[in-house]
Amino acid sequence: MSSRRKKHEEPEEHVNHERWLVSYADMMTLLMVLFIVMFAISQVDQRRFEMLKDGMAAGFGQETSPFQGSEGTMDSTGVKPLTTIAPERATTETAAQKQTAQARRKTVAQEMYQRDYANAAKEVESLEKLRREIERTLKSKGLLQDVQINIDERGLTISLVSRHIVFRANEADLSPRGKQVLDVLAPVIRRLPNQVDVDGHTNQVKVKPKYYPTDWELSAARAVTVLRYLTERGDVPTQRLVALAFGHEKPLRDPSLPGAAALNKRVDLIVVSQAPESTRKLFTKVIRDHRAAQAQMGNGT
């Protein structure tokens, strides 16, 4: 049995000890190619070199090339120090460029400011026109003393502050006088394209509301009451009305002054300006400049 098995065994594979020659030959071939390429690129094409030299000279704004020495040509080694740009000239040009850039930015900023100021003056004039219309309408009904109207960065603010229309303590129901004021304001607000914010407020008396958990809920209820009246009775589009609650955080009058508590529990109607923020920020300055100009005219100066 053992003799038969030996007959069928395959002979051992012969180990090839010359395989390293293949890798060595590949390496030598690559080295030869590398040296040939290096030799080829080391040959200087005089015509192309002259073109490069002239181009570099034109780029640096000089009559001579930075590749030229004192005699204008390279020595046998092909090495010559580069001619650098004068530091004084570079510094002067950089300073001049900075001044030009600063002047340009200043001019652009001034133009933008003048444009925003002109737009702010135009928007303030439009809001003043609306203010005069509202005051004229309320005066014809004997209700002008029931509101305060101001212009600020948000737009035109109509505050319901009269003692005849302010909300009773702990309540969010409109008084009959308050309904009369809203009946007059609703037609004006209805035809405007502006968003109208309805801001609810409470006074600063530190007493927990009787029917609401906090003064935030009370101020929100007052805002919603006015919003609903404008929508349901005044036909003002709902999508243009926004109810906001501020609690006691935004008093209209200093709480330490007499009568402040009655005025500060109020509702404000804000006709929100459609002007960009950069324009609205200038409303206060435009109004101040306008009043100063009127004062000078009144003094005859």
FENNOR-V434634 format. One record per backbone hydrogen bond with DSSP energy under -1.0 kcal/mol. NH is the residue of the N-H (numbers start at 1). CO is the residue of the C=O. E is the energy in kcal/mol with one decimal. If there is no record, write none. Layout:
NH/CO/E ; NH/CO/E
This chain:
5/1/-1.9 ; 6/2/-1.9 ; 7/3/-1.3 ; 8/4/-1.3 ; 21/18/-1.2 ; 22/19/-1.2 ; 24/20/-2.2 ; 25/21/-2.4 ; 26/22/-2.1 ; 27/23/-2.2 ; 28/24/-2.4 ; 29/25/-2.1 ; 30/26/-2.1 ; 31/27/-2.2 ; 32/28/-2.0 ; 33/29/-2.2 ; 34/30/-2.3 ; 35/31/-2.3 ; 36/32/-2.0 ; 37/33/-2.3 ; 38/34/-2.4 ; 39/35/-2.2 ; 40/36/-2.0 ; 41/37/-2.4 ; 43/40/-1.1 ; 49/45/-2.6 ; 50/46/-2.3 ; 51/47/-1.8 ; 52/48/-2.4 ; 53/49/-2.7 ; 54/50/-2.4 ; 55/51/-2.3 ; 56/52/-2.5 ; 57/53/-2.1 ; 58/54/-2.2 ; 59/55/-2.2 ; 60/56/-1.9 ; 62/57/-2.3 ; 68/65/-1.8 ; 78/75/-1.6 ; 90/86/-1.9 ; 91/87/-2.6 ; 92/88/-2.4 ; 93/89/-2.5 ; 94/90/-2.3 ; 95/91/-2.4 ; 96/92/-2.4 ; 97/93/-2.3 ; 98/94/-2.3 ; 99/95/-2.4 ; 100/96/-2.4 ; 101/97/-2.5 ; 102/98/-2.7 ; 103/99/-2.5 ; 104/100/-2.3 ; 105/101/-2.5 ; 106/102/-2.5 ; 107/103/-2.2 ; 108/104/-2.4 ; 109/105/-2.6 ; 110/106/-2.4 ; 111/107/-2.3 ; 112/108/-2.4 ; 113/109/-2.5 ; 114/110/-2.6 ; 115/111/-2.1 ; 116/112/-2.7 ; 117/113/-2.9 ; 118/114/-2.3 ; 119/115/-2.3 ; 120/116/-2.6 ; 121/117/-2.7 ; 122/118/-2.0 ; 123/119/-2.4 ; 124/120/-2.9 ; 125/121/-2.0 ; 126/122/-1.7 ; 127/123/-2.4 ; 128/124/-2.7 ; 129/125/-2.0 ; 130/126/-1.9 ; 131/127/-2.5 ; 132/128/-2.5 ; 133/129/-1.9 ; 134/130/-2.4 ; 135/131/-2.7 ; 136/132/-2.4 ; 137/133/-2.2 ; 138/134/-2.7 ; 139/135/-2.3 ; 140/136/-1.6 ; 142/139/-1.1 ; 143/138/-2.9 ; 146/143/-1.6 ; 147/144/-1.2 ; 148/159/-1.7 ; 150/157/-2.1 ; 152/155/-2.3 ; 156/271/-1.9 ; 157/150/-3.2 ; 158/269/-3.1 ; 159/148/-3.1 ; 160/267/-2.4 ; 161/146/-1.2 ; 161/159/-1.1 ; 162/146/-1.7 ; 165/162/-1.2 ; 166/162/-1.7 ; 171/168/-2.1 ; 179/175/-1.9 ; 180/176/-1.7 ; 181/177/-2.0 ; 182/178/-2.0 ; 183/179/-2.1 ; 184/180/-1.4 ; 185/181/-2.1 ; 186/182/-2.6 ; 189/185/-2.5 ; 190/186/-2.7 ; 191/187/-1.1 ; 192/189/-1.1 ; 196/240/-3.2 ; 197/270/-2.2 ; 198/242/-3.7 ; 199/268/-2.6 ; 200/244/-2.9 ; 201/266/-2.1 ; 202/247/-2.8 ; 207/205/-2.3 ; 218/214/-1.5 ; 219/215/-2.6 ; 220/216/-2.3 ; 221/217/-2.4 ; 222/218/-2.0 ; 223/219/-2.0 ; 224/220/-2.5 ; 225/221/-2.1 ; 226/222/-1.8 ; 227/223/-2.5 ; 228/224/-2.8 ; 229/225/-1.8 ; 230/226/-2.4 ; 231/227/-2.0 ; 232/228/-3.4 ; 233/229/-2.3 ; 234/229/-1.4 ; 236/230/-2.3 ; 240/237/-1.4 ; 241/238/-1.8 ; 242/196/-2.0 ; 244/198/-3.0 ; 246/200/-2.2 ; 249/246/-2.2 ; 257/254/-2.2 ; 260/257/-1.6 ; 263/259/-1.2 ; 264/260/-2.5 ; 266/264/-1.3 ; 268/199/-2.3 ; 269/158/-3.0 ; 270/197/-2.7 ; 271/156/-3.1 ; 272/195/-2.4 ; 272/270/-1.2 ; 273/154/-2.9 ; 280/276/-2.4 ; 281/277/-2.1 ; 282/279/-1.5 ; 283/280/-1.6 ; 286/282/-2.6 ; 287/283/-2.6 ; 288/284/-2.4 ; 289/285/-2.9 ; 290/286/-2.4 ; 291/287/-2.3 ; 292/288/-2.3 ; 293/289/-2.2 ; 294/290/-2.1 ; 295/291/-2.4 ; 296/292/-2.1 ; 297/293/-2.1 ; 298/294/-2.3 ; 299/295/-1.7 ; 301/296/-2.3
